[in-house]
Amino acid sequence: MKRLLLTMIAFMNLAGIAAADQIAGYDRLTVKAGHRAEPVLASVWYPAGIPTYRGMIGDNAVFKGMPAYVGAAIANGRFPLILLSHGSGGNMDTLSWLSSELARRGAMVLAVNHPGSTTGDSSPRRSTLLHERTLDLSSALETLLADNAFAQHVDEEQIVTLGFSLGGATALHLVGARMNRDAYRAYCDQNASKAQDCLYFAKGGVDLRALPNTWEIDMSDPRIDAAIAVDPGLTYGFTGQSIAKLNLPVLLINLGNEHRWSAADVSAQGSNLTERLPQLDYKVVAPAHHYTFLGLCKPEGATILENEHDDPVCDDPGNSDRAKIHAEIIEHIAVFLGL
């Protein structure tokens, strides 16, 4: 009887580990950041060791969520750490399709909700405060590394920043890219009625002649070893000098082959980052457009957005398959990180 009981316990442990391999762990952190009036909400995805209860993260009326073992014990070992920055109007949990899969492949993903440019409070004026976004992630990193439950599992030789859209600019800022206000204003003066980022700021009445001094300061974090930017914003404002000095590995991913009048165009026809970054890995994923990076939409998602007069983020181009595009993006990131 005792032998049977031990066999059953061993089987249950193995089953738990196998299940944890299939579903990532997830937890939340509260980041006390001196540059914010209130704490910043953060989350961390990680390889799960012992599963807990299963929750759905990022699931809502429009987007499908992803399962996670909430508060599960972390698997043994040390793992690369990815600092994730969402785009303007996004949030950390709607990128669960990305975070959960990277965690399943052996990474930890630390993400934040950037106040002032998150779902429900996204303001063009507050989105110009780029230094606050970078400080959100640096502060979250400090919080994680001060928490022994997580810190002991971080491979501090592999800390990478990853961002989408405005989050892509944030990711590049964290490794040393710096802005020039005059250059960005000149770009918007020439493309005011066409460029998506300039139009966004114009809707909020942002005076590009009065951008804060913080636009041009060095916000790099020496603890970060590489950067990944997907359709990064504001790229026309980066200084040539700062880009030339950016000697860390960078992965740039463009969504689709058409980027006319888009700040995300980093090719020779756009901001030309592809020719200026010293250590660049550049990928184009198509057919896709900017919104294809967002989560998988539920069948009724497009109608809900249309009724609310929101952006058509569920409408992919032509014969695009969002799930396949997501899989390709994940594979490029995994190869870059050696996952």
N, C-alpha and C positions, 0 to 999 in steps of 0.2 A: 504494500500500500504506500509506504514511504517513497519507494523508488518511483511508483506511478505518479505521486504528487510532485516529486522533483522534476520528472519528465514533463509534466504539464506546465510547471512554472517556467522551465527552460523554453518550452515551445511558445508560451505566452510572451516571454521576453524577446525571442527571435521575431515573433509576429509583430510586436510593437516596434522593434527596430526597423523591420521591413516596411511597416506602414509609415514610420517617420521618414524613411528614405523617399517616400512618394509625396509626402506633404511637408511643407516647410513649417518651422516654428515662427511665431509672431508675437511681439509684445510692444508696449508703448513706453515712452520716456517723456518726462516733463523737463524741458530745458530752461533753466533760469539764465537768461541772457541779459547782460547789462545794457545792451543797446535797444532793448524792447521794454515797453511799459509793463507788459504781461509776459508770462512764460510762453515759450514756443513749444507746440506739440510736435513730438517726434515719434517715429516708429522704427522698429528693427526686425528684419526678417533674418532667419538663420537656419542652418541645418539642424533639424530636430533630433534629439537623442531618444527621449521617452515621450510619447505622445500624451497630450491632455485632451480636452474636449475640442471638437472641430467647429470653427467659426468661419463665416464667409466675410472676406475683407473686400471693401470697395464695391459691394453689390448695391445697386439702387435702381430706380425706375428706368434709367437709360442704359447703364452699363452692367455687364455681368461681372460678378466678383470672383475671387479665387479662394479656395479653402486653405485654412491654416490651423495648426495646433497652437492655440492661444496660450502663451505662458509656458510652453513645453520646455523641458530641460534641454540644454544645448548639447549637441553631439561632442564627443571628445575631440580635441585637437585645436589647432589655430587655423584661422581662415582669412582670406583676403577680405578687406572691408571696403565697401562701395558707399560713397556719400551721394545720395540721389536728390536732385533738385527738379521740381516740377515746373511746367510752363505757366505763363500768365493765365489765371483763371482755373488752373488745375489744382490737384491736391495729391498728397502722397499715396492715398489708398486707391485712387483710380489707376495707379500704375502698378497695381498688384500683379497683373499678368507678367510684368517684367521682374519685379522684385522676388516673387515666389519662385520663379524658374531659376533665377541666378542663385537663390538660396539652396534650391534642390541640387544645383550643380556644385555646391561647395563654397559659396561666398556668404558673407554677412552684408546686409544692405541697410544702411541707416538713412532714413529720409525725414524731412520736416515739412510742415505746412508753413509757407512763407506768408506772414501776416501782410495784408495789403495787396497781395496778388494771388490769393487762394480762392477756390470756389466759393462764391457768395460774397466775397469782399474785395474782388479784384478791381483795383483803381488805377487808371493810367498815371495819375500823379504819384501815388505811392510806389508804383512799379518802377519809377525812375530812381528810386533809392537803392541802387545796385549794391552798395556796400553793406546794406542791412541783410540782403540775401546771403552774401558770402559769410557774414558774421553768424547768421543762423546756423549754417553748416559747421563752421569752426567751433561754435559754442556747443552744438550737438555732439561733435567729436570729443570735446573735452568732457562732456557729461558721460558719454559712453565709456571713455577710458578711465573715468573715476569710479565706475561701477564694476566691482570685481566679478560679478556674475557674467558680465559680457567681456570685460577687458582681458581676462585670462585667455579668451578664445580669439583675440584679434592678432593677426600677423601684421605687426607694425611696419614691416618692410614692404607691405603691399596694401597701401591705402590709396584709393583711386576715387576721383570725383566724376560723376556722370550726370548729365542734364539734358533736358529737352527744351527747345525754343528759348525763352528767356532763361530757363534753367541751363541751357547749353552755354549761354554767355556767362552764367554764374560759375559753371564748371571750369571754363577757360580762365575766368578771373582768379579762381583759386589756385591756378598754377602759374600765374604771372602775367596774363594778358591785361593790358591797361587801355583805358578809353581816352580819346581826344574829343572834347566837346565840340570844337570848331569843325572837325572832320565829319562828325555825325550830323551836326546841324546842316552843313553844306549838302550832305547826302539827302536829307529830308527836304531841303529847299528845292532840290532838283527833281525829287520824286514824290512830292507831297500828296499828289492825288492818286498815286499808284502803289507805293511801298506799304506793305501791310503793317509794319511796325510804326511807321510815321503816321499812318491813318489812325492807329490805335491811340497814340499819344495825343493826336489832334482832337479826338473825340472827348478827351478829358481836359481840353483847353491847356495842355502843357506848353509852356513857353520854352522852346529849345534854346533860346538865348540866355535863359536863366537857370540852366541845369546846375545842380549843386557841385561844389568843389570836390566832393567825395567821388564824383565820376572818374576823376583822373588819378586817384591814389592807388598805390600798390596794395592789393588785397590778397596776395599769395600766402598760402599756408605751407610752411616748409615740411610739414608732416605728410604731404600728399605727393605721391610718386608718379602719377599719370592722370590723364583726363580723357573722357569720352563725351563728345557733344553730338547730339542728334538734332539736325535742322536748327543750329544755334542762331539766336537772334543777335541784333546789334553789331554784327561782324564788320560793317563798314566803318565803325567808330574805333576799332582797335588800332593802336599805334604800330607802325612798322617796326620800330625799335623793340617794343616789348615782344612782338611776335618772333622776331629774329633771335631774341635771347631765350625763347621758350625751349629749353633743351631737355624737356621731359617727353616721353612717348605720348602721342595724342592720336586718338581714333575719332575721325569725323565721319558721320553717316548722314547722307542726304536722302530724303524720301522723295523718290520720283526723279524724272529727268527734266521736268519743267519747273523752273524757279524764277521766272521773270518777275521783276519788281518784288523780290522777296529777300529779306535780310538773311534768310537761311542759305542763299546761294553762295557757297564758298569756293566755287570753281573760278576759272580764269575769266569767265563772263560776269562774275559777281564780285565779291570782296577779295577773291584770289588768295584765300588762306591756303589753298592746296599747293600753291607755289612758294609760300613764304614760311611755312612751319618746318623747322629743321628735322623733326622726327615724326613724320606723319604717316598714318595708315588711313587711306580714304576709301570709302565704300558708298555706292549708290544702290538703293533698294527700290525696285520698281516692279509693276506699276503701283504707285502710291502717291499720296500728297501729305501735307503737313498733319492733318487730323488723323491720318491712318495710324499714327503712333499711339493714339488714345485707346482705351480698352475696347473689347468686343462689345458691340451694341446688342441690346435685346431687340426682338422683332418690332416692338412698339416704340423704340427709342427715337427713330427719325421723326415720327409723327408727334411725339411729345415735344421735341425741340422745335418743330415747325409751329406748333400751336403756341409755344412760348416765345416765338420770334427770336430764338437763339441761333447760334452758329450751326451750320449743317455738318456737325462733326461725325455723323454716322454715314455720310454719303461718300463712299470711296470712288475713285475714278474707274471707268470702264470695267474691265474684267479683273479688277484687283480682288484678292482674297485677303482680308485683314489678318486672319489667323496665320496664313502662310507668311505674310510680311513680318508679323511678330516673330515667328519662328526663325526667319532669316536674320532679323535684327539680333535676337538672342544669340544665334550662332556666331555672328561677327564679334559680339562683345565677349562671348566665352572664349573664342580663339585668341582675341587680343589679351585677355587676362590669364589665359592658360588654364581655364576651368575644365 
